[in-house]
């Protein structure tokens, strides 16, 4: 019986080896998908995203701007960099709030007494901006994932440029005819990981900025709420 057992085992091992050797692994996404398909998949993946962490560095009509924030629906919580100053900012329920001590650095003033009164009035409260404020208007297209999806869908002259790695995430790069670049996660559901905008990429009459958008933490829960200790900028200005 021993020779029969050895023959059976040998035959089984050989069969497994042949079977495994005959399997052809599926080609990776970056090889099988065309440039247009990658862009389409990337744009489509954003339709299910309800929240995300976004970082933007670039220029807008207001000059050099930086943003890093958690975004949940229309709400956001993070920092904005303007004119060399970094401000803590919260957007909630259609209103924008800036941390009081930060906004004081942006308010010009030549009257020391008035400046002192304003500082006391603001304290460590958050300042709610007027609805007409343009502080975040240029960043609207970056914060709105629907706009980002539309931007990617409208790219033209697409070319696949190969793969790379962004902070541990394997991505495939697609370039468009305006000089814009989209780096898409190779793993499903193929979220856009980084978007590089030239001044002509997705440009509209109200949005002609350029810069780099980083996108992570899709569908994380941030629980963004409006601050409770708030003063109104308009009333402070009237009082000053």
C-alpha positions in Angstrom: 0.0 0.0 0.0 2.9 2.3 0.7 3.9 2.6 -3.0 0.3 3.3 -4.0 0.0 6.1 -1.3 3.3 7.6 -2.5 2.1 7.5 -6.1 -1.2 9.1 -5.1 0.4 11.9 -3.1 2.9 12.6 -5.9 0.1 12.7 -8.5 -2.0 15.0 -6.3 0.9 17.4 -5.7 1.7 17.5 -9.4 -2.0 18.2 -10.1 -2.1 21.1 -7.7 1.1 22.5 -9.2 -0.3 22.2 -12.7 -3.6 23.8 -11.7 -1.9 26.7 -9.9 0.5 27.2 -12.7 -2.3 27.3 -15.2 -4.1 30.2 -13.4 -3.5 33.6 -15.1 -3.8 36.4 -12.5 -6.0 39.3 -13.6 -4.1 42.3 -14.9 -4.2 45.2 -12.4 -6.6 48.1 -12.9 -3.9 50.6 -14.0 -3.1 48.3 -17.0 -6.6 47.3 -18.0 -8.4 50.6 -17.7 -8.0 53.4 -20.3 -7.3 57.0 -19.3 -10.9 57.9 -20.0 -12.2 55.0 -18.0 -10.0 55.9 -15.0 -11.4 59.5 -15.1 -14.9 58.2 -15.4 -14.5 55.8 -12.5 -12.9 58.5 -10.4 -15.7 61.0 -11.0 -18.4 58.3 -10.4 -16.8 57.3 -7.1 -17.4 60.7 -5.6 -21.2 60.4 -6.0 -21.4 58.2 -2.9 -19.0 60.2 -0.8 -20.6 62.1 2.0 -17.5 63.4 3.8 -13.8 63.7 3.3 -10.6 65.4 4.4 -9.4 67.9 1.9 -6.2 69.9 1.6 -5.7 72.6 -1.0 -2.7 74.8 -1.7 -2.8 77.2 -4.6 -4.0 80.6 -6.0 -7.4 82.0 -6.5 -8.7 85.4 -7.5 -7.9 86.5 -3.9 -4.3 85.4 -4.2 -2.4 82.6 -2.4 -4.8 80.4 -0.4 -4.4 77.3 1.6 -7.1 75.1 3.1 -7.0 71.9 5.2 -10.3 70.8 6.5 -12.7 67.9 7.3 -15.7 68.3 5.0 -19.1 66.7 5.8 -21.9 67.6 3.5 -21.8 71.4 3.3 -20.0 71.8 6.7 -16.3 72.0 7.2 -13.8 72.4 10.0 -10.1 73.2 9.6 -7.8 76.0 8.8 -7.5 78.6 6.0 -4.3 80.4 5.1 -4.7 83.9 3.8 -2.0 86.6 3.4 0.5 84.6 5.3 -1.9 84.1 8.3 -3.5 80.8 9.3 -7.1 81.0 10.6 -9.1 78.4 12.3 -12.4 78.2 10.5 -15.7 76.4 10.8 -18.5 76.3 8.2 -21.8 75.0 9.5 -25.5 75.4 8.5 -24.6 78.0 5.8 -22.5 80.3 8.0 -18.8 80.7 8.3 -17.0 81.2 11.7 -13.4 82.3 12.3 -11.7 81.9 15.6 -11.6 85.4 17.2 -8.0 85.8 18.1 -7.0 84.7 14.5 -9.3 87.2 12.7 -7.9 90.1 14.8 -4.6 89.7 12.9 -6.4 90.4 9.6 -8.3 93.5 10.7 -6.4 96.7 10.0 -6.5 99.5 12.5 -4.6 102.6 13.4 -6.5 103.5 16.6 -4.8 101.6 19.5 -7.8 102.3 21.8 -10.3 100.9 19.3 -8.1 97.9 18.7 -7.9 97.2 22.4 -11.7 97.4 22.7 -12.2 95.1 19.8 -9.8 92.6 21.3 -11.7 92.6 24.5 -15.0 92.2 22.7 -13.8 89.3 20.6 -12.0 87.5 23.4 -11.7 83.8 22.7 -15.1 83.7 20.9 -15.7 82.7 17.3 -16.7 85.5 14.9 -19.5 84.8 12.5 -18.9 86.4 9.1 -21.6 88.3 7.1 -23.4 86.1 4.5 -21.8 88.3 1.8 -18.2 87.4 2.9 -15.9 86.3 0.2 -13.4 84.6 2.5 -14.4 81.1 1.4 -16.2 81.8 -1.8 -13.1 80.9 -3.9 -12.9 77.6 -2.0 -16.4 76.5 -2.8 -15.5 74.4 -5.8 -12.9 72.6 -3.7 -15.3 71.9 -0.9 -18.1 70.8 -3.1 -17.5 67.1 -4.1 -20.2 67.4 -6.8 -18.2 70.2 -8.4 -15.0 68.1 -8.2 -16.8 65.2 -9.8 -18.1 67.4 -12.6 -14.6 68.8 -13.1 -13.1 65.4 -13.6 -15.9 64.3 -15.9 -15.2 67.3 -18.1 -11.5 66.7 -18.6 -10.4 66.2 -22.2 -7.3 65.0 -24.1 -6.6 62.4 -21.4 -3.4 60.4 -21.3 -2.4 57.7 -18.8 1.0 58.6 -17.3 1.8 55.6 -15.1 1.7 54.7 -11.5 3.2 56.1 -8.3 2.6 56.2 -4.5 1.2 59.0 -2.4 1.7 58.5 1.3 1.3 54.8 1.0 -1.6 54.9 -1.5 -1.0 53.3 -4.9 -2.3 55.6 -7.6 -2.5 55.8 -11.4 -2.0 59.2 -13.0 -4.1 60.7 -15.8 -3.1 64.0 -17.4 -5.4 66.3 -19.4 -4.8 68.7 -22.2 -4.8 71.8 -20.0 -1.9 70.5 -17.9 -4.1 69.2 -15.1 -3.4 65.9 -13.4 -5.6 63.4 -11.6 -4.1 60.7 -9.4 -6.6 57.9 -8.9 -6.5 55.1 -6.3 -5.7 51.8 -8.1 -7.8 50.0 -5.5 -11.6 50.1 -5.9 -13.7 52.3 -5.6 -11.0 54.4 -7.4 -11.4 57.7 -5.5 -9.4 60.7 -6.7 -6.4 60.9 -4.3 -4.8 64.1 -5.7 -5.9 66.6 -8.3 -3.4 69.2 -9.8 -5.2 72.1 -11.4 -3.6 74.5 -13.9 -5.2 77.9 -14.3 -7.2 76.5 -17.2 -8.3 73.2 -15.6 -12.0 73.2 -14.9 -11.9 77.0 -15.1 -15.1 79.0 -15.1 -16.1 82.6 -14.9 -16.1 82.3 -11.1 -13.3 79.8 -10.6 -10.0 80.2 -12.3 -7.7 79.1 -9.6 -4.7 76.8 -9.8 -3.2 74.4 -7.2 -3.2 71.0 -5.7 -6.1 69.2 -4.0 -5.4 66.2 -1.7 -8.4 64.0 -0.8 -8.5 61.4 2.0 -10.7 59.8 4.7 -13.7 59.3 2.5 -17.0 58.8 4.3 -15.4 59.3 7.8 -17.7 60.8 10.4 -16.5 64.2 11.7 -19.6 65.5 13.5 -19.1 69.1 12.5 -21.2 71.7 14.4 -21.3 75.4 14.7 -19.5 76.9 17.7 -21.6 78.1 20.6 -19.5 81.0 21.8 -20.0 83.4 18.9 -19.9 87.2 18.3 -21.1 88.9 15.1 -18.5 90.7 12.9 -20.9 93.3 11.7 -21.9 94.3 15.3 -18.2 94.5 16.3 -17.4 96.7 13.3 -20.3 99.0 14.1 -19.3 99.2 17.7 -15.6 99.9 16.8 
